Amino acid sequence: MNKKIITVFGSSLPKAGEPEYEIAFELGKQLALNGFDVCSGGYQGIMDAVSKGAASVGGKAIGVTVDLFNAIPSKYLTSEIKCDTLFERIDKLITTGDAYIVLPGGTGTMVELSLVWEMMNKSLTEIKPIVCFGEMWKKIVSEMETRTKLEKRTTGLVKCVNSINECIELIKTN
């Protein structure tokens, strides 16, 4: 049986030793220890950290890359899926995942969350767990849930948590 793959979205900016990087490292490690493979955008920051964490305990770290950013792929990737366009890359990140964890990030991370959420809300893909980590997402998700309810669409697709253990438990039980 193939392992489930958890796609992790987040910022490319955090560096080793910074809190966001260290949280992503621990998340990658805990996902692998719980029997999951990880998938990310394959570059630096949170993507590097989650890959490093998974690889540090023998887990698989898949990177989905696109040659647009002149960026160097994470050295911790165990496999790389190269895409030709940004849209192909985002599609591959979504279709590869059996669940999604969204760590702190900027507009790129917001696009990834929004697209996977929208695809589920419009029944363009099956419902899979989406877990957002951290306070910044609680505000954004809360506002969007209010709007989603107003529009009589499916609410509760995105869960917000503040700990790695909560992320793992939500993924495991869903």
PyMOL commands that set and color helices and strands:
alter all, ss='L'
color gray80, all
select helices_A, chain A and resi 19-33+46-56+86-96+107-121+135-150+164-173
alter helices_A, ss='H'
color red, helices_A
select strands_A, chain A and resi 5-9+37-40+61-66+79-83+99-102+130-133+158-161
alter strands_A, ss='S'
color yellow, strands_A
deselect
rebuild
show_as cartoon
